[in-house]
Amino acid sequence: KDMCEGLIRKNREKYERGTWAVIRENLTDVDKGKFKYQAGGKLLTLECGRLLKSRFGGFAESLESIHSRHRHLSIPNEVVREEFRNKGVEVVVERYKEFWKEYGNVEFSKKKQQEYMRIS
């Protein structure tokens, strides 16, 4: 039984690392001290804006990809299902809230900012 539980735990950790790594990567902190703004002071320069575009856009694409792969999964065990759900909330929702709070008001695109920030 211990060997089986250990194997389950090991595989669950492997799954979580593999599944959520791209989300974590896109939601890492960006050094605001390195932001450069265009004349006028509100909109980031093209180069700095690309960094936030890639983070917001990468997050949205990753989440959509994970969702499409997982929406048909079924976990019959209620306890395990709740554990997976809670881990998803922890990784996605909590981290995204923090990222949004920090960078959601930074103007990084003249025309398509809302497209990159479509998950709000």
SVG drawing of the C-alpha trace seen along z (x, -y; Angstrom):
<svg xmlns="http://www.w3.org/2000/svg" viewBox="-17 -64 33 66">
<polyline fill="none" stroke="black" stroke-width="0.4" points="0.0,0.0 2.8,-2.4 4.5,-1.7 1.3,-2.3 0.7,-5.6 4.2,-6.7 3.9,-6.0 0.6,-7.9 2.2,-10.9 5.2,-10.8 3.1,-10.7 0.8,-13.5 3.8,-15.7 5.2,-15.0 1.8,-15.8 1.5,-19.1 5.0,-20.2 4.5,-19.4 1.0,-20.9 1.4,-24.1 5.1,-25.0 4.1,-27.1 1.5,-29.0 4.1,-29.7 6.6,-30.8 4.2,-33.4 3.2,-34.7 6.7,-35.4 7.5,-38.9 8.7,-41.5 11.2,-44.1 9.2,-47.4 12.4,-49.3 13.5,-48.4 10.3,-49.6 10.8,-52.4 7.9,-54.6 7.3,-56.4 7.2,-60.2 4.2,-61.3 4.9,-58.7 1.9,-56.3 2.6,-53.8 5.6,-51.4 8.1,-51.4 7.7,-48.8 10.4,-46.6 9.2,-46.8 5.6,-46.3 6.5,-43.1 7.5,-41.6 4.1,-42.1 2.4,-41.1 4.2,-37.8 3.3,-37.2 -0.4,-38.0 -0.7,-36.4 1.3,-33.4 -0.8,-32.9 -4.1,-33.1 -2.9,-30.7 -1.5,-28.2 -4.7,-28.3 -6.8,-27.7 -4.6,-24.8 -4.7,-23.2 -8.4,-23.7 -9.0,-22.0 -6.8,-19.1 -8.5,-18.6 -12.1,-19.4 -13.0,-15.9 -11.1,-14.3 -13.0,-12.5 -11.7,-11.8 -14.1,-9.5 -12.6,-9.8 -14.1,-12.9 -11.2,-13.6 -8.6,-13.4 -10.8,-15.5 -11.0,-18.2 -7.3,-18.1 -6.7,-18.6 -9.2,-21.4 -7.7,-23.2 -4.2,-22.9 -5.5,-24.4 -7.0,-27.3 -3.8,-27.8 -1.6,-27.8 -3.8,-29.7 -6.3,-32.0 -4.1,-33.1 -1.0,-33.7 -3.0,-35.5 -4.6,-37.7 -1.2,-38.7 0.1,-39.3 -3.0,-41.2 -2.8,-43.4 0.8,-44.2 0.7,-44.7 -3.0,-45.1 -2.8,-48.9 0.4,-49.1 -0.3,-50.3 1.8,-48.1 -0.2,-48.2 -1.9,-51.0 -4.5,-48.9 -4.7,-45.4 -4.1,-45.5 -7.5,-44.0 -6.9,-41.1 -3.8,-40.2 -5.6,-40.7 -8.8,-38.8 -8.7,-36.8 -9.6,-39.2"/>
</svg>
